[in-house]
Amino acid sequence: MITLTPAAESQVIRVLSKRGRGLGIRLGVRTTGCSGLAYVLEYVDTPAAEDICIDCTQFKLFVDPKSHVYLDGMQMDFVRNGLNEGFEFVNPNERDRCGCGESFRI
């Protein structure tokens, strides 16, 4: 199960509202970076047939089955540190992250 903190849900609601359309967001992983995998977020207007759908308060979170293996048990948060803000992924499946923080390894 993938969970979102209230701060993450609020931020997703804000960006979807600003965008003006969309059923929700898709969370996935792609191969890249020093350690091998990186998190990917994208808008979803039409879900793929194979997507796993998680109902949130005011939107849906979609995850493709291949990514779900890497993301199961993860919590997505939205944090602000000084002038920086962004989504933070707390994934119990991560073994380590690269030095720049852009990618991770399972």
RODOBA-147933 format. One record per residue (C-alpha): residue number from 0; residue in one letter; x, y, z. Coordinates in Angstrom, 3 decimals. Each point is the difference from the previous one (the first is absolute). Layout:
% RODOBA-147933
{NUM,A,{X,Y,Z}}
...
% end
This chain:
% RODOBA-147933
{0,M,{0.000,0.000,0.000}}
{1,I,{1.233,3.481,-0.876}}
{2,T,{-1.077,2.848,2.272}}
{3,L,{0.062,3.778,-0.241}}
{4,T,{0.320,2.365,2.930}}
{5,P,{-2.588,2.792,0.347}}
{6,A,{2.646,2.473,-1.229}}
{7,A,{0.603,-2.075,-3.156}}
{8,E,{-3.726,-0.359,-0.663}}
{9,S,{-0.493,3.770,0.395}}
{10,Q,{2.813,0.734,-2.450}}
{11,V,{-1.342,-2.425,-2.610}}
{12,I,{-3.466,1.574,0.350}}
{13,R,{1.573,3.461,-0.480}}
{14,V,{1.908,-0.930,-3.159}}
{15,L,{-2.953,-1.858,-1.524}}
{16,S,{-2.273,2.961,0.749}}
{17,K,{2.501,2.401,-1.545}}
{18,R,{0.256,-2.249,-3.059}}
{19,G,{-3.798,-0.013,-0.333}}
{20,R,{-0.452,-3.621,-1.026}}
{21,G,{1.115,-3.547,0.712}}
{22,L,{-1.111,-3.025,1.976}}
{23,G,{3.147,-0.067,2.109}}
{24,I,{3.685,-0.802,-0.198}}
{25,R,{2.078,-3.028,-0.965}}
{26,L,{2.894,-0.997,2.202}}
{27,G,{2.673,-2.216,-1.457}}
{28,V,{3.694,-0.700,-0.294}}
{29,R,{2.336,0.193,-2.964}}
{30,T,{3.546,-1.149,-0.582}}
{31,T,{2.421,2.919,0.310}}
{32,G,{2.700,1.620,2.084}}
{33,C,{2.926,-1.297,2.017}}
{34,S,{-1.882,-2.629,2.003}}
{35,G,{-2.388,-1.251,-2.660}}
{36,L,{-3.567,1.137,0.765}}
{37,A,{-1.780,3.353,0.399}}
{38,Y,{-3.536,0.939,1.006}}
{39,V,{-2.271,1.398,-2.700}}
{40,L,{-3.248,1.955,0.413}}
{41,E,{-2.316,0.878,-2.874}}
{42,Y,{-3.543,1.216,-0.513}}
{43,V,{-2.661,-2.550,-0.945}}
{44,D,{-2.912,0.990,-2.216}}
{45,T,{-0.736,-3.542,-1.195}}
{46,P,{1.290,-2.936,2.051}}
{47,A,{1.630,-3.008,-1.612}}
{48,A,{-1.982,-3.246,0.222}}
{49,E,{2.712,-1.694,2.071}}
{50,D,{0.423,2.870,2.516}}
{51,I,{-0.499,-0.702,3.683}}
{52,C,{-2.354,2.691,1.321}}
{53,I,{0.129,1.375,3.542}}
{54,D,{-2.848,2.292,1.042}}
{55,C,{1.125,3.114,1.867}}
{56,T,{-2.195,2.749,1.436}}
{57,Q,{-0.609,2.019,-3.180}}
{58,F,{2.016,-1.788,-2.670}}
{59,K,{1.342,-3.397,-1.020}}
{60,L,{3.553,-1.266,0.213}}
{61,F,{0.943,-2.330,-2.860}}
{62,V,{2.945,-2.394,0.050}}
{63,D,{1.079,-2.299,-2.806}}
{64,P,{0.448,-3.636,1.138}}
{65,K,{3.733,-0.076,-0.831}}
{66,S,{0.680,3.027,2.218}}
{67,H,{-2.264,-1.227,2.785}}
{68,V,{2.525,-2.721,0.862}}
{69,Y,{2.534,2.739,0.882}}
{70,L,{-2.508,2.332,1.677}}
{71,D,{-2.071,-2.315,2.195}}
{72,G,{0.080,1.267,3.593}}
{73,M,{1.218,3.471,-0.976}}
{74,Q,{-1.251,3.271,1.468}}
{75,M,{-0.029,3.172,-2.093}}
{76,D,{0.329,3.308,1.858}}
{77,F,{0.284,3.660,-0.996}}
{78,V,{2.598,1.944,1.956}}
{79,R,{1.222,3.578,0.188}}
{80,N,{3.553,0.742,1.148}}
{81,G,{0.754,3.703,-0.143}}
{82,L,{-0.493,1.099,-3.603}}
{83,N,{-0.038,-3.584,-1.298}}
{84,E,{-3.109,-2.126,-0.257}}
{85,G,{-0.883,-3.262,-1.646}}
{86,F,{-1.262,-3.524,0.296}}
{87,E,{1.944,-2.343,2.226}}
{88,F,{-0.204,-3.765,-0.373}}
{89,V,{0.458,-2.193,3.073}}
{90,N,{0.442,-3.437,-1.508}}
{91,P,{0.820,-2.990,2.222}}
{92,N,{1.152,-1.889,-3.125}}
{93,E,{2.900,2.396,-0.677}}
{94,R,{3.392,-1.465,0.757}}
{95,D,{1.860,3.278,-0.583}}
{96,R,{0.002,3.282,-1.936}}
{97,C,{2.607,1.600,-2.170}}
{98,G,{1.997,2.930,1.351}}
{99,C,{-1.978,2.590,-1.951}}
{100,G,{-3.328,-1.404,1.243}}
{101,E,{-1.500,-0.372,-3.467}}
{102,S,{-0.127,-3.770,-0.155}}
{103,F,{-0.213,-3.054,2.230}}
{104,R,{0.681,-3.718,0.021}}
{105,I,{-2.178,-2.868,1.199}}
% end
